[in-house]
Each structure stands twice: as structure tokens, then as C-alpha cells.
Amino acid sequence: MEVEGMEDEGPSSQSELPHSEDLQSVQQESLHLDGSALVENVYVDNKAVDKLTEGFLTHYLPDLQNSKRALQELTQNQLVLLDTLDQEVTKFRECNALLDLNSLFTEAKMYHNKLVNIRKEMIMLHEKTTKLKKRALKLQQQKQKEALEKEQQREKELERERQLIAKPAKRT
């Protein structure tokens, strides 16, 4: 069954029956809609429609309102969860940044230790070179002293040889 033409027509009373002209125009319209099939028009009282609507609403509206509240609560909870998740993601990013920072500090400490070791090696090499220079200077001085002593020894031997050579006597 199809309900047509049941709109409220202004100030007329709901208990009034529709005029026969209205019924005929509705029947003609329905015939124009589907020429091959006849559509049966049924008159429904506006009061009955109102009561059925009111009953339908009283029956389903509380459940719909409860569902609406539940959906709003779920939406609110979802927003809270999204905010919490956002905060957790931020914490993880900060932790990763701290890990990166820690690795940088570890790397810096490693390079610092390498520099300290290089510095120690340089100091040790400087000390060794200083000792070698002193030793070389001592060896050079010792060789010069030996060469001088050798030269003096040779001169002494030459002088002694000169003295040993026979001198002709002086004639007077």
C-alpha cells in the first residue's frame, strides 16, 4: 500500500475527512505515475499518523539517544587516545634524540681518548728526541775530546821523536 497526499493542510481539523475533489486528484495523479498498473490509494487519518510517529519515536528515540551518547563518548575517548598516542610518539622521538645524543657523546669521548693518547705519544717522543740529542751531543763532545787527545798524543809523539833525533853538536 502507498500513502499519498497525507500532508497537513493548514488549520483544518485532523478529524475531517478529505474532500472528494482531493481524493479524485490524488487518484488521477497516481494513475498518471504508472499507467499500466493501478495503485490503490488508502486514506490514513493524520491523528493516527501522529500517534504512530509519536509511538515510533518514544520506542526508538531513547535507544537512539543512548547510541548517540555512546558514540559521542567513544569519539571523545578516541580523541583522548589520539592525544595520548601523540604524546607517546613525541616521547619516543625524544628518546631517539637522546640515544643519538648519547652516541655522539660516546663518540666524542672516544675521540678525546685518542687525542689524549696521541698527546702522550708526542710527549714521549719529545722526551726521547731530547735524550737522543743530549746523547748525540755527549758523543760528539766525547769524539772531539778523543780526537783532541789523539791529536795531543800525536803531537807529543812527534815532539818526542824530534827530541830523540840526534842533533849535531855545535862547533865552537
PAFI-707226 format. One line per 4 residues: number of its first residue (from 1); their letters; for each residue x, y, z of C-alpha. Coordinates in pm, 1 decimal, always signed. Layout:
BEGIN
NUM) a) X Y Z; ...
//
This chain:
BEGIN
1) meve) +0.0 +0.0 +0.0; +113.0 +350.1 -71.7; +28.3 +659.9 +125.8; -4.2 +978.6 -75.1
5) gmed) -146.4 +1323.6 -14.8; -138.9 +1297.0 +363.0; +22.2 +1629.1 +432.0; -127.7 +1859.5 +688.7
9) egps) -334.7 +2118.3 +500.4; -325.7 +2406.9 +741.1; -583.3 +2496.3 +1002.2; -840.6 +2231.2 +912.4
13) sqse) -924.0 +1981.5 +1180.4; -748.2 +1647.7 +1176.5; -1070.4 +1458.3 +1217.7; -1215.9 +1596.4 +895.1
17) lphs) -1230.0 +1365.1 +600.2; -1056.0 +1482.2 +284.3; -1276.2 +1634.9 +19.9; -1381.6 +1415.2 -267.2
21) edlq) -1209.9 +1652.0 -511.9; -880.5 +1595.0 -332.1; -928.6 +1220.7 -348.9; -1003.8 +1234.3 -720.4
25) svqq) -695.9 +1448.0 -793.2; -479.5 +1209.9 -590.5; -623.7 +912.8 -780.7; -561.1 +1083.2 -1112.9
29) eslh) -201.3 +1164.6 -1013.5; -138.1 +807.0 -914.8; -280.7 +688.3 -1245.8; -50.5 +926.3 -1432.5
33) ldgs) +251.2 +794.6 -1241.0; +207.7 +438.4 -1357.1; -29.6 +397.4 -1647.4; -11.4 +20.0 -1673.2
37) alve) -56.8 -67.9 -1305.8; -328.0 +62.2 -1083.7; -214.2 +193.5 -749.2; -452.0 +164.6 -463.8
41) nvyv) -490.6 +481.5 -258.2; -561.5 +441.6 +106.6; -683.5 +715.8 +333.0; -493.1 +744.1 +660.9
45) dnka) -601.9 +969.3 +940.7; -348.5 +1239.9 +1036.7; -418.3 +1170.5 +1400.9; -323.1 +807.3 +1350.8
49) vdkl) -5.7 +912.1 +1170.3; +80.2 +1145.9 +1457.8; +17.8 +875.1 +1714.9; +217.5 +618.5 +1517.5
53) tegf) +500.3 +869.6 +1478.2; +489.7 +950.6 +1847.3; +488.0 +581.6 +1936.8; +773.4 +510.9 +1698.7
57) lthy) +973.2 +798.0 +1842.6; +902.4 +702.6 +2205.2; +1000.8 +345.9 +2129.5; +1322.4 +413.1 +1935.7
61) lpdl) +1430.3 +764.4 +2043.3; +1576.9 +664.4 +2384.7; +1784.7 +392.0 +2221.5; +1894.8 +632.0 +1950.6
65) qnsk) +1983.8 +895.8 +2210.6; +2176.1 +635.7 +2410.7; +2355.8 +531.4 +2094.2; +2430.8 +894.1 +2017.4
69) ralq) +2573.5 +946.3 +2368.4; +2776.7 +627.2 +2338.1; +2913.4 +740.0 +2001.6; +2998.5 +1082.6 +2144.1
73) eltq) +3172.1 +916.1 +2438.1; +3361.2 +685.7 +2201.8; +3459.2 +983.2 +1988.7; +3579.5 +1167.8 +2298.6
77) nqlv) +3773.2 +861.0 +2414.0; +3920.6 +828.0 +2066.8; +4038.3 +1189.8 +2080.9; +4194.7 +1126.9 +2422.2
81) lldt) +4365.8 +815.3 +2286.6; +4492.5 +1008.6 +1984.7; +4636.0 +1277.6 +2213.7; +4796.6 +1012.9 +2433.9
85) ldqe) +4937.5 +837.2 +2129.6; +5073.3 +1168.0 +2003.5; +5244.1 +1224.7 +2338.8; +5392.5 +874.6 +2331.3
89) vtkf) +5523.8 +928.6 +1979.1; +5680.8 +1254.0 +2096.7; +5841.3 +1070.1 +2391.0; +5982.4 +806.0 +2156.8
93) recn) +6123.0 +1074.8 +1930.6; +6283.7 +1242.9 +2231.5; +6426.8 +908.0 +2341.2; +6569.7 +852.1 +1994.0
97) alld) +6714.8 +1202.2 +2003.1; +6867.8 +1123.5 +2343.5; +7009.8 +798.4 +2206.9; +7159.8 +990.9 +1916.9
101) lnsl) +7295.3 +1245.6 +2162.8; +7437.4 +967.3 +2380.8; +7606.4 +808.8 +2081.1; +7753.0 +1148.3 +1991.2
105) ftea) +7886.5 +1187.7 +2345.0; +8028.3 +835.5 +2334.1; +8194.5 +909.7 +2002.5; +8327.6 +1241.0 +2135.7
109) kmyh) +8470.4 +1062.0 +2441.4; +8636.7 +803.4 +2215.9; +8798.9 +1075.8 +2003.5; +8902.3 +1263.3 +2317.4
113) nklv) +9075.2 +947.2 +2442.8; +9250.1 +910.1 +2107.3; +9370.0 +1270.6 +2129.0; +9495.6 +1215.2 +2484.3
117) nirk) +9685.9 +905.6 +2366.6; +9834.7 +1096.8 +2072.6; +9939.3 +1375.5 +2309.8; +10106.3 +1124.4 +2543.4
121) emim) +10287.5 +970.5 +2246.9; +10402.2 +1313.8 +2130.7; +10531.5 +1397.5 +2480.7; +10709.7 +1061.1 +2497.8
125) lhek) +10861.4 +1113.5 +2150.7; +10970.2 +1464.8 +2250.7; +11140.1 +1326.5 +2562.3; +11312.4 +1054.5 +2356.1
129) ttkl) +11432.2 +1305.4 +2096.2; +11560.6 +1533.5 +2374.7; +11750.6 +1240.0 +2530.0; +11886.0 +1140.3 +2188.0
133) kkra) +12001.4 +1496.8 +2122.2; +12177.4 +1506.0 +2460.7; +12337.5 +1169.2 +2392.4; +12440.0 +1279.6 +2043.5
137) lklq) +12589.0 +1597.2 +2190.9; +12776.8 +1392.5 +2454.4; +12901.1 +1151.8 +2187.6; +13009.3 +1442.1 +1970.3
141) qqkq) +13187.3 +1605.4 +2265.2; +13347.4 +1271.7 +2356.9; +13464.2 +1220.8 +1996.2; +13601.1 +1575.2 +1987.6
145) keal) +13775.4 +1511.9 +2320.3; +13912.5 +1180.8 +2189.2; +14020.1 +1349.3 +1866.7; +14184.4 +1628.2 +2065.9
149) ekeq) +14355.1 +1378.0 +2294.7; +14464.7 +1180.2 +1988.9; +14597.6 +1495.8 +1829.9; +14775.1 +1590.1 +2150.7
153) qrek) +14913.3 +1237.6 +2177.2; +15038.1 +1255.5 +1820.1; +15196.2 +1592.5 +1882.2; +15364.3 +1454.7 +2192.8
157) eler) +15495.7 +1161.8 +1992.8; +15619.1 +1394.6 +1720.5; +15784.7 +1611.7 +1980.9; +15941.9 +1312.3 +2143.4
161) erql) +16061.5 +1189.1 +1807.5; +16213.2 +1527.8 +1743.1; +16384.1 +1515.8 +2071.5; +16510.8 +1169.8 +2005.1
165) iakp) +16658.2 +1263.1 +1672.4; +17026.6 +1323.0 +1708.6; +17134.2 +1677.2 +1696.5; +17464.8 +1764.0 +1555.8
169) akrt) +17690.3 +1918.1 +1807.0; +17776.1 +2274.0 +1776.9; +18124.6 +2359.9 +1683.3; +18288.1 +2623.8 +1855.1
//
